[in-house]
Amino acid sequence: MMRLPHFLFESPRSVAEAAERLAAAPAGEAMLVAGGTDLLPNMKRRQQTPRTLIGLRRVDELRQIANGDGLRIGAGVTLAELVRDARCRPRDGGRPLADPYGALRQAAAHVATPQLRNMGTIGGNLCLDTRCNYYDQNYEWRKAIDFCMKKDGAICWVATSSPRCLAVSSTDTAPALMALGAEVTLVSAAAGERRIAVADLFRNDGIHYLTRRHDEILTAVQLPPLDGWRSVYWKLRRRGAFDFPVLSVAAAVKITPDGTVESARVVLGAVASRPLEAADAAAALVGRPLEDDAIASAAERAAQPARPMDNTDFTLVWRKRVTRQFVGYALRELRGEDMREVRKTIGRQYELWS
């Protein structure tokens, strides 16, 4: 049985109090915990060993969803609450047409299992630790191979000559939020509040994968008004539940009344140490209707920046090849095709968000 190491637990009641406690701790010795679905297993495996945990579950201001100029989601909102909330759904009940937040709802609905979605939060999923077959093992296993660069070692066992860690970003919600042009709010006791694009929250580095400073708290996600947009999220994994993505595709388009794509975004997940925006793929769609040739061109371009490594499930060659197919599936769904059967048979995705 793997047990948690000893730690001090603090439970502030406000963001300001939490920020002060985080700032008072030496860098690296305190960590934030909300649902704990990622951090606590990591602590049991001794991948992360903070001396102090600052709990955020009692900070009510992090548990709010508000609409107005777009949609503001508190970082402490659970994934299950996000999926169920009416403000994240299209008013006319359409799917996927007139469904701007579809990608986010679908991504949240397919994280792990119902029990974990009831605990896990949107902020926690955004800050999810990067993953690797050589890293996500217990302490004794990792010690037996002489550890790895990400924790206690000096070598990346995925590519032994690599100067950086190649652990994979496996967050489901980040690609969806990037495709929707979302921003996050970060708060610290010293510098106050700053707002950055979700895309700017990540680095392509398996160890230092977040630009969030050690004394900052991610407090909210802000989605812009998305009138006329529609979005979808596709996820590849071996099983139909629990598994992290080995490939994910978030796509969003704004289409004019005559069927022309006015604007588009395509974002890939689980193919690098950060979500990757496939800008060339999106550019291939703009100014054209979502016809087969445009979809094929975008899918081909989207596969080019994908650089999967041999550190997750399935072979890296196959994962890169199937990127084209999953981008195609997403774009076909955006043009109005009924892709539910393909989701079930290929993506093992079920309509948990409906």
Secondary structure, 3 states (H helix, E strand, C coil): CCCCCCCEEECCCCHHHHHHHHHHCCCCCEEEECCCCCHHHHHHCCCCCCCEEEECCCCHHHHCEEECCCEEEECCCEHHHHHHCHHHCCCCCCCCCCCCCHHHHHHHHCCCCHHHHHHCEHHHHHCCCCECCCCCCCHHHHHHCCCECCEECCCCCCCCCCCCCCCECCCCHHHHHHHCCCEEEEEECCCEEEEEEHHHHECCCCCCCECCCCCCEEEEEEECCCCCEEEEEEEECCCCCCCCCCEEEEEEEEECCCCEEEEEEEEEECCCCCCEECHHHHHCCCCCECCHHHHHHHHHHHHCCCCCCCCCCCCHHHHHHHHHHHHHHHHHHHCCCCCHHHHHHHHCCCCCCC
